[in-house]
């Protein structure tokens, strides 16, 4: 079988520490033929460090010259749509970093283009692959929880404002903590609960800690660079911070489920990544895998025993390895996309409604943004 030729657009942390190692883990399936970055040094260093034959400053020229089969889009959020459309129109399948789109309209547009081109387009929602979430998906599918009518999620970094890259600059990232780490929680919630369609979102944002003169010490890992190493590091400046460090709110869905949430890059609370799912048969708390239900007429609480045999658990970006394993099967026609267009469009709708709500101070309905 001929290998799929891969090109990568943007050579920052996620390209170097996640995408490139994951592609290289499947050498019989993928061959990285080129990388591009508007920063010439970043492109050149990434290519040389990873034995990639070609590097470019111009992504369009790279796509023209190399005609890749697959493109990873790793640019800042504000440019996801532009480069995703470019790659699709060059005849490539696309993996785009999360969030694939920052507005509902953009999500519809890029998936329509993928349909027209007959290509696969998938968001890199890589945190679905933890053992507790996979087990939770199975339990919910089996009906153990019954009708899920309420949920919560929290994603808190006590001190984790990114110290590298441009995550804190609105013009490039389009948002802060919610669009960066909250998007994973939204995606996982939708996946676990069968992708109920959003009706409305109420949201608030705050910046109270990141703009203070004195900052608590923290490392790269705390701010999302899970390998503890960033190529071409760009120092954080509090004077550039113009996105939220804290987000909270509520989402209502067509099936009647209500979700409350809080997400933070910086908060005077312990680190936390968790879900609470309440059904009419049982409740479930993740990642503890605590089930609260009944046996006959008696309350019964228990913790299902799950296997933790994740082959990539030692890799800081193991989710991307799982993603590429799955995407390989998609490309070979063995399965449908696990991260579906419908789910990703729903995620984009929630992002869109959230930021409109935070700006106006009012509940925003999906009908308002269509």
Backbone torsions as a table, in degrees:
resi	resn	phi	psi	omega
1	UNK	NA	133.0	177.5
2	UNK	-69.4	144.4	179.2
3	UNK	-74.6	152.7	171.9
4	UNK	-82.1	126.0	178.1
5	UNK	-79.7	131.6	-174.7
6	UNK	-117.7	137.9	170.6
7	UNK	-124.9	146.1	-177.3
8	UNK	-122.6	127.6	-179.8
9	UNK	-102.8	115.3	-179.0
10	UNK	92.2	134.4	-171.4
11	UNK	-120.4	48.2	177.5
12	UNK	-90.6	-158.4	-174.6
13	UNK	-59.6	-47.3	-173.1
14	UNK	-69.9	-31.7	176.5
15	UNK	-68.4	-48.1	-175.6
16	UNK	-72.7	-38.6	-172.4
17	UNK	-96.6	-14.6	-176.9
18	UNK	-123.9	-60.9	-173.7
19	UNK	-65.6	-51.1	-176.5
20	UNK	-62.1	-48.2	176.9
21	UNK	-60.2	-36.3	-178.9
22	UNK	-68.6	-41.4	175.6
23	UNK	-63.9	-42.6	-177.9
24	UNK	-67.3	-20.8	177.7
25	UNK	-70.3	-17.1	-179.6
26	UNK	-120.4	65.3	-173.6
27	UNK	-66.5	-22.2	178.2
28	UNK	-81.8	-12.5	-176.4
29	UNK	-105.5	-41.0	-173.1
30	UNK	-125.9	146.5	172.5
31	UNK	-132.4	116.7	178.6
32	UNK	-78.2	114.3	-175.0
33	UNK	-100.2	-17.6	-179.2
34	UNK	-168.9	156.7	174.6
35	UNK	-133.6	156.0	176.7
36	UNK	-140.0	150.9	174.8
37	UNK	-161.2	141.1	177.9
38	UNK	-64.3	-21.0	173.5
39	UNK	-87.0	105.8	-174.6
40	UNK	-55.7	-43.2	-178.3
41	UNK	-63.4	-40.5	179.7
42	UNK	-62.3	-43.6	179.6
43	UNK	-64.5	-47.4	-177.8
44	UNK	-64.1	-45.9	-179.1
45	UNK	-63.4	-41.6	-179.4
46	UNK	-64.2	-44.2	179.6
47	UNK	-62.7	-46.3	-177.2
48	UNK	-68.7	-39.4	-178.5
49	UNK	-66.8	-29.1	-174.9
50	UNK	-111.7	13.4	178.4
51	UNK	55.0	43.7	176.6
52	UNK	-96.4	128.7	-168.1
53	UNK	-69.0	-27.2	-173.4
54	UNK	-132.4	142.6	174.0
55	UNK	-138.2	149.7	-174.4
56	UNK	-141.5	156.6	166.1
57	UNK	-92.2	-26.0	-176.1
58	UNK	-104.8	111.2	-178.3
59	UNK	-63.6	-38.0	179.7
60	UNK	-61.5	-42.3	178.8
61	UNK	-65.4	-39.1	177.4
62	UNK	-59.6	-44.8	-179.7
63	UNK	-66.9	-38.0	176.7
64	UNK	-62.7	-45.6	-174.0
65	UNK	-73.5	-42.7	-167.5
66	UNK	-98.9	-19.5	179.6
67	UNK	47.0	58.2	-177.1
68	UNK	-68.6	155.5	175.3
69	UNK	-84.2	-31.9	-177.0
70	UNK	-133.6	139.0	177.1
71	UNK	-127.4	131.9	169.9
72	UNK	-97.4	123.7	178.4
73	UNK	-99.8	111.4	-174.7
74	UNK	-122.2	21.6	-179.1
75	UNK	-75.8	168.2	172.9
76	UNK	-57.6	157.0	-172.6
77	UNK	-51.8	-39.2	-175.1
78	UNK	-60.9	-18.6	-174.6
79	UNK	-113.1	6.1	-179.7
80	UNK	-57.6	-48.1	-178.2
81	UNK	-60.9	-48.3	-176.7
82	UNK	-57.2	-48.7	-174.6
83	UNK	-81.2	-27.0	174.0
84	UNK	-65.2	-46.2	177.2
85	UNK	-62.2	-41.1	179.1
86	UNK	-59.4	-46.4	-178.0
87	UNK	-66.7	-42.1	178.6
88	UNK	-60.6	-42.8	-178.1
89	UNK	-72.6	-13.1	172.2
90	UNK	-92.6	7.5	174.4
91	UNK	85.0	23.0	-177.8
92	UNK	-107.6	150.1	164.6
93	UNK	-74.6	151.4	-172.8
94	UNK	-131.3	131.8	163.6
95	UNK	-106.9	119.9	-178.3
96	UNK	-115.5	134.8	176.8
97	UNK	-60.0	155.2	-179.8
98	UNK	-75.2	152.4	-16.3
99	UNK	-74.2	137.6	-178.5
100	UNK	-58.3	-36.2	177.7
101	UNK	-142.1	148.6	-178.2
102	UNK	-102.5	-5.5	174.1
103	UNK	-134.0	157.4	178.2
104	UNK	-61.3	-44.2	-178.5
105	UNK	-62.9	-41.1	179.3
106	UNK	-64.0	-39.6	179.4
107	UNK	-62.6	-44.2	177.8
108	UNK	-61.4	-40.6	-176.6
109	UNK	-65.8	-46.5	-176.0
110	UNK	-69.7	-35.5	178.4
111	UNK	-73.1	-30.8	174.0
112	UNK	-65.7	-39.3	177.2
113	UNK	-65.3	-40.6	177.6
114	UNK	-61.3	-40.1	177.7
115	UNK	-63.2	-45.6	179.9
116	UNK	-61.0	-39.2	-177.3
117	UNK	-83.3	-11.4	-178.5
118	UNK	69.6	35.7	-176.0
119	UNK	-120.8	154.4	175.4
120	UNK	-80.7	136.9	175.7
121	UNK	-133.6	123.0	-176.0
122	UNK	-139.9	137.2	176.4
123	UNK	-79.6	145.5	179.5
124	UNK	-84.8	67.9	174.8
125	UNK	-90.6	85.5	-164.6
126	UNK	-93.6	-1.1	-175.8
127	UNK	-95.5	8.5	173.2
128	UNK	-70.1	-17.1	-165.7
129	UNK	-89.5	10.7	177.9
130	UNK	-73.7	148.1	-176.8
131	UNK	-56.6	-38.1	-178.2
132	UNK	-67.2	-38.1	-178.3
133	UNK	-73.8	-36.3	176.3
134	UNK	-64.8	-42.8	177.8
135	UNK	-64.9	-40.6	179.0
136	UNK	-61.5	-40.5	177.9
137	UNK	-59.3	-42.1	179.2
138	UNK	-65.5	-44.8	-179.0
139	UNK	-62.0	-42.3	179.7
140	UNK	-65.8	-42.0	179.0
141	UNK	-62.7	-30.8	179.2
142	UNK	-79.7	-6.0	177.9
143	UNK	85.1	13.8	-177.1
144	UNK	-61.3	-37.1	-178.7
145	UNK	-86.0	-19.7	-175.7
146	UNK	76.4	-144.1	-179.1
147	UNK	-80.2	113.5	-179.4
148	UNK	-83.2	116.3	-174.8
149	UNK	-114.1	-10.2	178.7
150	UNK	-150.6	146.1	177.4
151	UNK	-151.3	160.8	175.2
152	UNK	-140.1	151.6	166.5
153	UNK	-143.6	149.1	177.1
154	UNK	-133.1	132.5	174.3
155	UNK	-133.9	101.6	-172.5
156	UNK	-123.4	128.0	164.4
157	UNK	-106.1	124.2	-179.9
158	UNK	-61.1	-45.7	172.3
159	UNK	-143.7	97.3	-175.1
160	UNK	-148.4	32.5	172.1
161	UNK	-65.4	126.7	-176.3
162	UNK	-53.7	128.6	-180.0
163	UNK	-94.6	10.2	-174.4
164	UNK	-145.4	160.4	177.2
165	UNK	72.0	-157.2	-173.7
166	UNK	-125.0	26.2	-178.2
167	UNK	-59.4	-27.7	-173.7
168	UNK	-91.4	4.6	-176.8
169	UNK	-111.2	113.9	-172.1
170	UNK	-59.2	-39.2	-177.0
171	UNK	-61.1	-22.4	-179.2
172	UNK	-106.9	-35.9	-175.9
173	UNK	-99.4	-18.9	178.2
174	UNK	71.1	-1.2	-180.0
175	UNK	173.5	-178.6	-175.8
176	UNK	-116.0	-120.5	-172.4
177	UNK	-58.9	-39.7	-176.5
178	UNK	-65.4	-44.1	-177.4
179	UNK	-78.2	-18.9	-178.4
180	UNK	-88.1	-61.2	-176.5
181	UNK	-107.8	-24.8	176.8
182	UNK	-65.5	-30.6	-178.0
183	UNK	-60.8	-33.4	177.4
184	UNK	-65.5	-39.1	-179.6
185	UNK	-68.7	-41.4	177.3
186	UNK	-60.7	-48.1	-179.2
187	UNK	-59.9	-46.1	-179.0
188	UNK	-63.1	-42.5	178.2
189	UNK	-58.8	-47.6	179.7
190	UNK	-61.0	-43.0	-179.6
191	UNK	-63.2	-45.0	-178.3
192	UNK	-64.0	-36.1	-170.4
193	UNK	-101.6	11.8	174.3
194	UNK	86.2	19.1	175.7
195	UNK	57.5	55.2	173.6
196	UNK	-64.8	142.7	-176.1
197	UNK	-75.1	135.2	178.7
198	UNK	-67.2	141.4	173.1
199	UNK	-103.3	-47.7	-177.5
200	UNK	-158.9	162.6	178.3
201	UNK	-138.0	136.4	168.6
202	UNK	-116.5	130.0	-175.5
203	UNK	-144.1	153.1	174.3
204	UNK	-133.8	154.4	178.0
205	UNK	-132.5	160.3	178.8
206	UNK	-154.2	151.7	168.9
207	UNK	-131.9	109.2	-176.8
208	UNK	-128.2	-21.5	-172.2
209	UNK	-114.5	-43.4	-174.9
210	UNK	-66.0	-19.7	179.9
211	UNK	-96.4	6.0	177.7
212	UNK	-76.4	152.5	-177.4
213	UNK	-65.6	-45.0	-179.0
214	UNK	-98.8	125.2	-177.7
215	UNK	-113.9	141.4	174.5
216	UNK	-66.9	146.6	179.0
217	UNK	-71.6	137.3	174.9
218	UNK	-155.5	161.7	-176.0
219	UNK	-103.9	-178.8	-179.9
220	UNK	-64.2	-37.5	-178.9
221	UNK	-60.3	-39.8	-178.9
222	UNK	-63.2	-22.9	-177.3
223	UNK	-105.4	15.0	171.5
224	UNK	108.6	-12.1	176.0
225	UNK	-84.3	81.9	-165.1
226	UNK	-65.5	-21.7	177.6
227	UNK	-83.5	-7.6	-178.9
228	UNK	75.7	12.4	-177.7
229	UNK	-141.6	133.2	178.8
230	UNK	-127.7	128.3	176.6
231	UNK	-78.8	140.1	178.3
232	UNK	53.4	50.4	-175.2
233	UNK	-59.6	139.1	176.0
234	UNK	-116.2	122.6	-174.2
235	UNK	-71.5	143.0	177.4
236	UNK	-76.1	140.7	174.0
237	UNK	-127.5	126.4	179.9
238	UNK	-62.8	-24.3	-179.4
239	UNK	-71.9	-17.7	177.5
240	UNK	-92.4	-11.6	-174.4
241	UNK	-68.2	108.2	179.0
242	UNK	-133.3	28.5	174.1
243	UNK	-127.9	169.8	-176.1
244	UNK	-74.5	141.6	170.0
245	UNK	-96.3	-18.7	-178.8
246	UNK	-135.3	135.9	178.0
247	UNK	-136.1	141.8	175.6
248	UNK	-146.7	161.1	179.6
249	UNK	168.2	-163.6	-176.1
250	UNK	-146.5	141.0	179.9
251	UNK	-122.7	134.0	172.9
252	UNK	-112.0	145.0	-175.0
253	UNK	-122.9	159.4	-177.9
254	UNK	-60.2	-30.5	-178.1
255	UNK	-82.1	3.6	178.5
256	UNK	95.6	-9.5	179.8
257	UNK	-69.1	140.5	175.4
258	UNK	-117.8	138.6	-178.8
259	UNK	-127.8	127.6	171.7
260	UNK	-107.0	147.6	-175.4
261	UNK	-151.0	159.1	168.0
262	UNK	-143.8	138.9	-176.8
263	UNK	-137.8	135.4	-177.8
264	UNK	-149.7	140.6	165.1
265	UNK	-84.4	-28.7	-177.8
266	UNK	-147.0	125.9	-177.4
267	UNK	-160.8	144.0	178.6
268	UNK	-84.0	60.1	177.3
269	UNK	-146.4	162.7	178.9
270	UNK	-66.6	156.7	172.0
271	UNK	-57.3	142.8	-179.1
272	UNK	-156.6	138.8	170.4
273	UNK	-139.5	101.9	-173.9
274	UNK	-155.8	159.7	178.1
275	UNK	-127.4	148.1	166.3
276	UNK	-125.7	126.2	-178.8
277	UNK	-123.9	121.1	-176.7
278	UNK	-111.2	120.1	176.8
279	UNK	-117.1	170.8	-179.2
280	UNK	-78.5	-7.7	175.7
281	UNK	-107.5	-33.4	-178.7
282	UNK	-163.9	162.0	173.4
283	UNK	-114.7	154.1	-177.2
284	UNK	-136.4	134.5	177.2
285	UNK	-118.5	126.8	178.5
286	UNK	-116.2	147.5	9.7
287	UNK	-88.5	3.5	-176.2
288	UNK	-64.8	-18.8	-176.1
289	UNK	58.3	42.1	177.0
290	UNK	-92.7	122.4	176.6
291	UNK	-104.7	132.4	178.8
292	UNK	-118.4	106.1	-175.7
293	UNK	-142.8	-138.3	-177.6
294	UNK	-153.5	158.3	170.6
295	UNK	-127.2	112.1	-173.4
296	UNK	62.4	-124.6	-179.9
297	UNK	-101.1	16.6	-177.5
298	UNK	-117.4	140.4	173.1
299	UNK	-60.8	141.7	179.3
300	UNK	-144.7	119.4	179.5
301	UNK	-112.8	136.0	-179.5
302	UNK	-153.5	165.2	-178.7
303	UNK	-121.4	105.7	178.6
304	UNK	-58.1	140.8	176.4
305	UNK	-85.5	121.0	-179.1
306	UNK	-118.5	151.5	178.2
307	UNK	-79.4	135.2	176.2
308	UNK	-113.4	60.9	-176.4
309	UNK	-104.8	35.5	179.5
310	UNK	-62.7	117.8	-177.5
311	UNK	-68.0	-15.1	-176.8
312	UNK	-112.1	16.9	-173.6
313	UNK	-64.6	-22.3	-179.4
314	UNK	-85.8	-11.3	179.1
315	UNK	-89.6	131.0	-176.7
316	UNK	-60.5	-25.5	177.3
317	UNK	-118.7	48.4	-178.3
318	UNK	-60.5	-27.4	178.8
319	UNK	-59.7	-34.9	178.6
320	UNK	-70.0	-29.5	175.7
321	UNK	-67.6	-44.7	175.4
322	UNK	-59.8	-42.1	-178.4
323	UNK	-60.5	-44.1	-179.6
324	UNK	-70.4	-34.4	173.5
325	UNK	-58.3	-46.9	-179.1
326	UNK	-66.8	-44.4	-177.6
327	UNK	-63.5	-31.9	175.2
328	UNK	-59.8	-45.2	179.2
329	UNK	-65.5	-36.3	177.2
330	UNK	-62.2	-47.4	-178.5
331	UNK	-63.6	-31.4	-179.8
332	UNK	-86.4	1.6	177.5
333	UNK	77.3	19.2	-177.4
334	UNK	-84.7	-20.1	-177.3
335	UNK	-160.2	167.9	173.0
336	UNK	-84.9	163.8	179.1
337	UNK	-64.3	128.9	175.9
338	UNK	-69.2	-36.7	177.9
339	UNK	-98.4	95.2	-167.4
340	UNK	-82.1	157.2	173.8
341	UNK	-56.2	-41.0	-177.9
342	UNK	-61.9	-40.7	177.9
343	UNK	-65.8	-44.6	-177.2
344	UNK	-67.9	-36.1	175.6
345	UNK	-65.0	-39.1	177.0
346	UNK	-64.5	-40.8	175.5
347	UNK	-59.1	-47.2	-179.6
348	UNK	-61.5	-37.6	178.3
349	UNK	-63.0	-40.5	179.4
350	UNK	-67.6	-42.4	176.0
351	UNK	-58.6	-48.1	-178.0
352	UNK	-59.3	-50.8	-179.9
353	UNK	-63.0	-39.7	-178.3
354	UNK	-60.0	-51.3	-175.8
355	UNK	-69.3	-32.1	174.8
356	UNK	-66.2	-40.1	179.0
357	UNK	-66.0	-44.7	179.8
358	UNK	-61.5	-34.1	-179.5
359	UNK	-74.1	-39.8	-174.0
360	UNK	-94.9	-18.5	-176.2
361	UNK	76.3	17.1	-178.1
362	UNK	-126.8	155.7	173.1
363	UNK	-65.7	133.9	-179.5
364	UNK	-115.1	130.0	-178.3
365	UNK	-98.9	150.3	177.2
366	UNK	-54.6	-39.3	179.9
367	UNK	-60.1	-25.6	-179.6
368	UNK	-71.9	-24.0	-173.5
369	UNK	-107.4	-2.5	-179.6
370	UNK	-71.7	NA	NA
